[in-house]
Amino acid sequence: MKHLFLACLLLGTSVANAYNQQALMEAYFGVVMIRGYNLDGGMAYGSGVVVADNSVVTNCHVLRATKQPWVSRGEDSYPITSVRADAWHDLCLVTTHNMPFKSVLRGNSHDLVRGQEITAIGHSNGVPAPITSVGEIQGLYPTQPGNMIRSSAKFLMGASGSGLFDMEGRLVGINTFKTAGNGGSIHFALPVEWLDTLEKMPATTEFPVHGKALWEEDEDKKPFYMRAAVPESRQDWAALQKVSSLWTQQEPTSADAWFSLGLANLSLKQFALAASAFDQAVSLDKQFVEAWFRRGEVAQQLGDQQTVYQIETQL
């Protein structure tokens, strides 16, 4: 019955998402591979996005173990001659010569909304041709500047540094890190706005690139949305309940915090607490569709058909 309820809501709220096929094709051809030999002789690889003539943005952690990286597409390769590195934000802007690829269009993460359709394009598993993965925005977390992006657009090893694009083919984020667990991976992208600062940094010719990234910080020093992602993906509901309770105390106006707490309570079958948390989430963000779905699920568990009907009517 629960799944039927969710399916009916999905059918009732589904809309045709428009996309610009030509622009997305151009975005596809703006994604390249970053490769290089490790210090032990193995191959390091990742992805990158062409953002200006002879300039490619990627993750700095892609460049940690190679002294002579290069950009490649198919059988063509272009030696990297310099890099602007912001190791903490895990963004590196590499420069090469005579690379014929066109720069992608840039958007911004401020214009994104929860539930918006997006696509990740990158070389997951090191395959020669980029792979696309369509998903939606699951969370937006303010940074300076822009928003850190949580999305359901999947990427695998080899796609670090790849592009997250809106359906108009505009680059909105750089796919960087993810969690793993029985509940599935949770994927995060850095805001494209961070490129503005990176482009003003001095270039160096020294490789490898060293330095810890923000997502590698000690767990208790990470922002709550990162701390909550690990137990959620592992389906460790007691741990998620603990960190989400702290999150709601520290950030009581965060709809994401209350949703996270509601998800933990629901999974622990603490339905009354889950209902309260989801009510807080939708009061803070009335467009939070997943929170409405979950609130309806809780109402069914409690036998509250009036609330189920109200949610169906609203959605």
C-alpha positions in Angstrom: 0.0 0.0 0.0 2.9 2.4 0.9 4.5 1.9 -2.6 1.1 2.4 -4.3 0.6 5.7 -2.4 4.1 6.9 -3.5 3.5 5.8 -7.1 0.2 7.7 -7.3 1.8 10.8 -6.0 4.6 10.5 -8.5 2.2 10.0 -11.4 0.1 12.9 -10.2 3.0 15.3 -10.0 5.2 14.2 -12.9 5.9 16.8 -15.6 7.8 16.8 -18.8 11.2 18.3 -18.2 12.4 20.4 -21.1 16.0 20.1 -22.2 18.2 21.6 -24.9 19.6 18.7 -26.9 22.1 20.7 -28.9 23.4 22.5 -25.8 23.8 19.2 -23.9 25.6 17.7 -26.8 28.1 20.6 -26.7 28.5 20.0 -23.0 29.2 16.4 -23.7 32.0 17.3 -26.0 33.4 19.7 -23.4 34.2 16.8 -21.0 37.7 15.3 -21.3 39.9 12.8 -19.5 42.8 13.7 -17.2 45.5 11.0 -17.2 49.0 10.4 -15.9 51.3 7.7 -14.6 51.5 7.2 -10.9 54.8 7.3 -9.1 54.6 3.5 -8.9 54.1 3.2 -12.6 50.3 2.6 -12.6 47.8 4.8 -14.4 45.9 7.7 -12.6 42.8 9.0 -14.3 39.9 11.3 -13.8 37.7 13.7 -15.7 37.8 17.4 -16.5 35.7 20.1 -18.1 36.9 22.6 -20.7 36.2 26.0 -19.3 38.3 28.3 -21.5 40.8 28.0 -24.4 43.4 25.4 -23.4 42.0 25.4 -19.8 40.4 22.4 -18.0 39.0 22.3 -14.5 39.3 19.1 -12.5 39.6 17.9 -9.0 43.0 18.3 -7.3 42.9 14.8 -5.9 43.1 13.5 -9.5 46.6 15.1 -9.7 47.9 13.8 -6.4 50.0 10.9 -7.7 51.3 11.9 -11.1 54.2 14.2 -12.1 53.3 14.4 -15.8 49.6 14.5 -16.3 47.9 15.1 -19.6 44.5 15.8 -21.1 43.1 13.2 -23.5 40.2 12.4 -25.7 40.3 9.2 -27.7 43.8 8.8 -29.1 44.6 12.5 -28.8 46.6 13.8 -25.9 47.7 17.3 -24.7 50.4 17.6 -22.0 49.5 19.7 -19.0 52.0 22.5 -18.6 50.8 24.3 -15.5 48.1 24.3 -12.8 46.2 26.7 -10.5 45.5 24.7 -7.4 43.1 25.2 -4.5 43.6 21.9 -2.7 41.2 22.6 0.2 38.3 23.2 -2.2 39.6 20.3 -4.4 39.6 22.4 -7.6 42.5 22.6 -10.0 42.6 24.5 -13.3 45.1 23.0 -15.7 46.6 24.5 -18.8 47.7 22.9 -22.0 48.5 23.9 -25.6 46.8 23.5 -29.0 43.8 21.8 -27.5 40.9 22.3 -30.1 38.0 21.7 -27.7 35.4 24.3 -27.2 34.6 25.7 -23.7 31.3 24.7 -22.1 28.7 27.3 -21.1 28.7 28.3 -17.4 25.6 28.5 -15.3 25.4 29.1 -11.6 24.4 27.1 -8.6 22.3 29.9 -7.1 19.6 29.4 -9.8 19.2 25.7 -9.0 16.1 24.4 -7.1 15.4 21.2 -5.3 14.0 18.6 -7.6 15.4 20.2 -10.8 16.6 17.8 -13.4 20.4 17.8 -14.1 22.9 15.5 -15.8 26.4 14.4 -14.8 28.8 13.8 -17.7 32.2 12.1 -17.0 34.5 9.2 -17.6 33.2 6.8 -15.0 35.4 3.8 -14.6 37.9 5.4 -17.0 35.9 4.5 -20.1 37.1 6.3 -23.3 33.8 8.1 -24.1 32.0 10.1 -21.4 29.0 8.5 -19.7 25.9 10.6 -18.9 23.7 10.1 -15.8 20.5 12.0 -15.4 19.2 12.8 -12.0 17.8 15.6 -9.9 18.9 18.1 -7.3 18.4 16.6 -3.8 20.0 19.3 -1.7 21.6 22.8 -1.9 23.9 23.9 0.8 25.1 27.6 0.9 28.8 28.2 0.6 30.8 31.3 -0.2 30.0 31.7 -3.1 27.4 29.4 -4.5 25.8 26.2 -3.3 27.3 22.8 -2.6 25.1 20.4 -4.6 23.7 17.0 -3.6 22.3 15.2 -6.6 21.0 11.8 -7.7 23.1 11.9 -10.9 25.5 9.1 -10.4 29.2 9.1 -11.1 31.9 6.5 -10.4 35.6 6.4 -10.0 37.2 8.1 -13.0 34.5 10.8 -13.1 36.1 12.9 -10.3 36.3 16.4 -11.8 33.5 15.8 -14.3 30.7 18.2 -15.0 27.2 18.6 -13.6 25.0 20.4 -16.1 21.5 21.8 -16.1 19.3 20.7 -19.0 20.3 23.8 -21.0 23.9 22.4 -21.1 25.3 24.9 -18.6 27.9 23.8 -16.1 26.6 24.3 -12.6 29.0 22.0 -10.6 32.0 19.8 -10.6 31.3 16.2 -9.4 33.8 15.5 -6.6 32.9 13.2 -3.8 30.4 10.6 -2.8 29.5 8.2 0.0 28.9 4.5 -0.4 26.7 2.0 1.5 23.8 -0.5 1.3 21.4 2.4 0.8 23.2 3.6 -2.3 25.7 6.4 -3.0 25.1 10.0 -2.3 26.8 12.3 -4.8 28.1 15.9 -4.2 29.3 18.5 -6.7 31.3 21.7 -6.0 29.6 25.0 -7.1 30.8 26.3 -10.4 31.2 29.8 -8.8 34.4 28.6 -7.1 36.0 28.8 -10.5 36.0 32.6 -10.4 38.5 32.6 -7.5 40.5 29.7 -8.9 41.1 31.6 -12.2 42.8 34.4 -10.3 45.2 32.2 -8.4 48.9 32.0 -9.5 49.9 29.1 -11.7 52.6 26.6 -10.9 54.4 23.9 -12.9 54.9 21.6 -9.9 53.3 18.2 -9.8 51.9 16.2 -8.0 49.4 18.5 -6.3 49.3 18.0 -2.5 46.9 19.0 0.2 43.8 17.7 2.1 40.3 18.5 0.7 37.4 19.8 2.7 35.5 16.6 2.3 38.4 14.7 3.9 38.2 16.7 7.1 37.7 15.0 10.4 34.1 13.8 10.7 33.3 16.1 13.7 34.6 19.1 11.8 32.5 18.6 8.6 29.3 20.4 7.9 26.2 18.5 9.0 25.0 17.7 5.5 28.3 15.8 5.0 28.1 14.1 8.4 24.6 13.0 7.8 25.3 11.5 4.3 27.5 8.7 5.6 25.0 7.0 8.0 22.2 7.6 5.5 24.0 5.8 2.7 24.9 3.0 5.2 21.4 2.9 6.5 22.7 3.3 10.0 19.5 4.9 11.2 20.5 5.3 14.9 23.6 7.2 13.9 21.6 9.3 11.4 19.1 10.1 14.2 21.9 11.3 16.4 23.7 13.5 13.9 20.4 14.9 12.6 19.2 15.8 16.1 22.4 17.9 16.5 21.8 19.3 13.0 18.3 20.5 13.8 19.5 22.1 17.1 22.4 23.9 15.3 20.4 24.8 12.2 16.7 24.9 13.2 15.7 26.6 10.0 17.2 24.0 7.7 14.5 21.9 6.0 17.2 19.3 5.1 18.1 18.9 8.7 14.5 18.1 9.7 14.0 15.8 6.7 17.1 13.9 7.7 15.8 13.5 11.2 12.4 12.5 9.9 14.0 9.8 7.6 15.9 8.4 10.6 12.8 8.3 12.8 10.7 6.7 10.1 13.3 4.0 9.5 13.4 3.4 13.2 9.6 3.1 13.2 9.2 6.1 15.5 6.3 7.3 13.5 5.1 10.2 15.7 8.6 11.7 15.9 8.9 11.2 12.1 5.6 13.0 11.5 6.8 16.0 13.6 10.1 16.2 11.8 8.6 16.0 8.3 6.0 18.6 9.3 8.9 21.0 10.2 10.6 20.2 6.9 7.6 21.1 4.7 6.8 24.1 6.8 10.3 25.5 6.0 10.2 24.4 2.3 6.7 23.9 0.9 8.2 22.7 -2.4 10.1 19.8 -0.7 8.3 17.1 -2.5 10.2 14.1 -1.0 9.4 15.4 2.4 5.7 15.5 1.5 6.0 11.9 0.2 7.6 10.7 3.4 5.0 12.6 5.5 2.3 10.7 3.6 4.0 7.4 4.2 4.1 8.2 7.9 0.4 9.1 7.9 -0.4 5.8 6.3 1.6 4.0 9.0 -0.4 5.9 11.6 -3.7 5.2 9.9 -4.2 8.9 9.4 -6.2 8.9 6.1 -7.2 12.5 6.4 -3.6 13.6 6.2 -3.0 11.2 3.3 -5.9 12.8 1.5 -4.7 16.3 2.2 -1.2 15.6 0.9 -2.6 13.9 -2.2 -4.8 17.0 -2.8 -2.0 19.4 -2.3 0.4 17.6 -4.6 
